[in-house]
Amino acid sequence: MYITITRQHMGQTFSQSSGDFVEYLEKENQGVPHEQREPFFDQQQDRIAPGTVVKEIDANTDRLKQHEPKFYSLTINPSKRELAAIQNDPAKLKQYVREVMKDYASAFYRKQPVQVDQLKYFAKIEHERTYSGRDREIRENRPYRGQIAKLHNDLAKVDRGEIHGNPKQIQRDIDRLYKQMPHQQNGKPIEEGMKKPGSQMHVHIVMSRKDVTNRLSLSPGSSYRESEATLNGQKVKRGFRRDEFFEKAEKTFDRLFKYDRNYVESYNARKTLDKDPKRYFAKLVGLPTSQRTVALKLLAKTGAKVPIPKIPTSKVAMVRKTIVQLQKSLAQAKKSSSIEI
């Protein structure tokens, strides 16, 4: 499970309204009959019109300054393994969203606990993803595309008489490089913008900065985490406990769907990898054999070249060379975690 929280884009080139973002989220509904369109939903309602979403979000901005975000975007990205656990069922994913919003509400640090019914949010399930420059397939195909671009340039120069060369041989070299690209789909090299295969179900959530009363500000992106401040002579609790939210979100999924989460799939593991790769490696090595086998298979899907035969069976046997090697490969795995693990 990979969850992101992003504030509204601000600045002169961006609209103060949520309209552009909502319109973007309607992209999969274009050209689809009305009754087959994927609707927005919230904690109680199953079908909410895009126009209603924009109206509700834009009207719920009392006392917010022009430079302050009016809404936040959350994405919930289940892995392929997690989607398989819910049988790729949109109804189950919707059920999960409504439960995880309770975790989101409880993560706010306030004198009076925030309840889910205080949130003004609108969620939408999407079923497609396209390849971007961050994806391993695009990165690993890129050197070949660089060589192909140079050959096309050479071919044009030969045609203009600027250099000598054999056009047929250059074209054969181009064709060979296309075939040698490591990542292909339906007989074509994978490129940016191409749709990804298989189930890609995920959720976008438009979250109002203010609660349903338009009085309480709920910012998950505050610069201060859990803390207290003195305002008008009184202590005020403030902040958003992100770590708690991400960890609870995983536990909620596991509880709802009886999911056996592997260590490398956890938020705690990703955080450990970022802060202390050696500790991450030690934990990975210390897993029971069956769990370690699953972990290595999951990491392999991200493109991490984990030296499986060289992994020792005890922490005592770890050597520095292996640790350094894994630090590099696992760092690359982390970049792909939103897609594979």
N, C-alpha and C positions, 0 to 999 in steps of 0.2 A: 504494500500500500504506500503510495506516495501522494502526500497532500501538500499543496502550495497555497500561500496566502499572499496576494498582491494588491497593493493600493491602486486606486484610480490614477491613471496617467494625468498629470497636471501640467499646465504650461499654456502658452499662447496658441500653440498648434493643436491643442486638445480641447474638446467641448466640455463644458461643465455638466452637460446632461449625460445620462446613462444610455441615451438613444443609440449612439454608434456601437457601443458594446453589445447591446441587446440585438441590434441588427446583425452584427457579426455572428452571434450565437444562433441566428435563424438560418445560417447558410445551408444546413442539411435539409431544411424544409422547403427550399426553393424548388419549384416545379413539382412538388408533391401534393396530391389531393388533400384537401383540408382535413378529412377524417383520418388520414394516415400520418399526419404531421406529429412530431414529437413536441408535446406542450411543456410549458413551464409549470412547476408545481411548488407548493410550500408545505408547511407542517400539517395543514388541514385539507387544502384544495389540490385536486389532481390535474385540473386543466385551467390555466391562466393565460390570457392573451398577451402577446408581446407588448401591445400598447398599454395594457394595464400595468405591466412591470415597469415600464418607463415612467408612467404617471406616478406610481406609488413611490418609486425610488427618488425621483426628482422633487417630489413634494415633501419629502421627509428629511429636510436639511436645515431645520431651524437653528439659528445662531452659529452656523458653521461659516467660517471666513472663506473668502474666495480661493485662497491658496490651500485650503484644507480639503482632503479627499471626501467626497460625498458617499462613496461606496467602496467596498473591497470585493475582489474576485477571489473565490476559493475554487480550486480544482481538486477533485478526488479521482485518483488514478489507480484502480486496482491492477495488479499484475495479471498475466495470463493464467497463472496458477490460481489466483484468487477468483478470477472470473469463472474458471472451470468449477470451483467449489460452489458457486451459486448457479451453475448450469447456464451461464450467460443470460440470466433472467432479469430483464429490466425492472420487474416488480420487486425482486429481492434487493436490487441495487437502490431502488427508491426507498424501500424499507430501511436500508442501512443509512441512507442520507438523513432520514428523519430521526434516527437514533443518534447519529454522530453529531447532529446539531444540538442535542442535549449536552454532549461532551463539550462542544464549542461554547455554549452558554455558561457552563460551570467553570470554564477556564478563566473567566474574567474575575479579577480580584476586587471585590466590592464589599462594603459593609453588609448590604443585603444581597444574598446570592442571586445571580441573574438566572432567570428561568427561560426555557426554550420558547415559551409563548410570548416573550418580550422581544424576540428577534423578528426583524422584518427582512426576509430573504426570499429569493426566487431561484429555484434550481432547474436545471435542464440536462437531460441525458443526451449524450452524443455517441454515435456509433462508428465514426470514422476518424482516422488520423492519417496525416501525410508525413513523409520523410522530410526532415530538416537537416541543416548542416551539423547539428549536434549528434546525429545518429551515427553509430558505428559503421553502418553500411555505406553511408555517404562519405565518411572520412576515409574509409579504406578503399573506396573506388576513386577518390579524388586524384591520387598520383597518376592513375591511368588516364583520367580526363585531361590532366595537364599535358601529358605526352601527346594525346590525340589532338589537343588544341594546337600544339606546336607543329604537328604534322599537317594539319589543315592549313596552317599559315604557310608552311613550306610548299604545299601543293598550289596554293594561290600564287606564290612567288614564281613557281615553275611555269604556271599558265601565263603569267605576265612577262616571262622571259628574264626575270631578275636574277634567277639562279638556275643552275643546271640540275637536272634530276629526272628520275623515271616516275612519271605520274602513276603508272599501274602498280609499281612496287610500293610507293608511298600509300596508295589506297589499300594495298594488301596489308601493310603494317597497321593501318588504322583499323581495318576489320579484325586483325589478330588481337589488337589491344582491347577492342570491344568484347571479344569472346573471353579474354583473359581476366576481365574484371571479376573479382571474387564474389560480388553480390549481384545476382540476377533475379528477375521476377517475370514470370511468363515469357521467358526467352529474351528479355530486355534488361540492360543494366539498370540498376536502381538509381534513381536521381531525385533531387529535391522536388517536392510537390507531388510525387507519386503516392497513391494510396497504399497504406500498409495492409498486408493480408491478415486474415483471421479476425477474431473478435477484438475490437479496439474500444469497447464501451467504457466511457468515463463520464464524469459529471462536472458541469460548470455551475457555480453558485454566485449570484449577484447579491451581496450582503450590504444592506444599508448601514451607514456609519451611526445612525441614530436608532433608538429602539422604537417600538410601535407607537409609543406616546409622543414621539418626536421631541422628547425632553432629555433623555439619558444618552450620553455619547458612549458608544461601544467601539473602541478602536483596537483591533488585534495587532496593529502595526505600531503601537506606541513605542517611543524610544526607551521608556522605562518598563522593566518587567514588573514582577510583583514587588510593590513598595508602598510606603505610606508618606504622605506629605501633609503639611499644615496649611489649611486654607480657612481664612477668616477665624483663626484661633481654634479650629477644630481639625483633628486628624482625619485624613481622607485616604481610603484604600484605593489604589489604582493599579493599572497594568493588566497584562494578559499572559497567562502561563502557557507559552507555546509548547514547551517540552511535555507538559502534562496533557495538553490537548492531543498532540500527536500520538503519545503512548496510549491514552484512553481510546483514541479512534481505532487503533489496532486491536486492542482488547475487546472492543465492542464488536468488531467484525468476527473475531475468533469465537466470541460467546454466541453470537447470533447464528453462525453457520458451522459451529463446531470445527473450526479451522485449526489445523496443526501447523502453527507458524514456525518456520525454520529460523535459526539465529540470523542468517544473512538477510532475511526479509524484514527484519525489525528496524524501527527507527533508532533504537538504542545502538544497534550494530553500525548503522550509517554514521551516527554521531561519534562513536568510538573510532571508526576508521578515519574520520576527519581529524580527530584530536590526538589519538594515540594508536597509530597503525600496529605497533608491536603488541599492544594489548589485544587488539582485534585479532591478530594472527594467533596469539596464544589461546584465545577463546576458541577460534576456529579449529585449531589442532586438538583442543581438549574436548571437543564434542564427541558424543558416542559415535561409533563407527557408522551406523545407519544414518544419523543426522549429518555427519560430516560428508558422507557420500552425496546426500541431497544438496548440501550447501555448495559443494564443488561443482555439481551439475548446474545449479542455478547461476553460479558465478561464470561458468563457461559460456552460458548463453549471452552474457554481457560482453563477451570478447576478452575477458581477463584470461591471460595465458598462465593459469595456475599450474605450477609443476607438480601435478598429482603424484607421480611416482616418487618424488623427492620429499614429500611431506612426511616428517617423522611421526611416529606413533606416540611419542612422549615429549613433553615440553623440554625435558633435559637435553634431548637430542637436537634441539633447534640450533641452527647455525646462522651466523650473521648474513652470509651470502643469500640464503634462502629468504630471510626476512626482507632484505633490500629488494630482491626480485619480486616478492609478493606486494611490497609497498607500491611499486610502480604499477603492477597489473591491477591491483584492487582499487587504486586511485582512479584508474580508467573505468573500472566497473561502477564506481560510485556515480560517474557522470551519466551512466545509462540506467540508473536505478529506477527512474520514473517509468521506464518502458518494460524492463525485464524482471527486476526484482523489487 
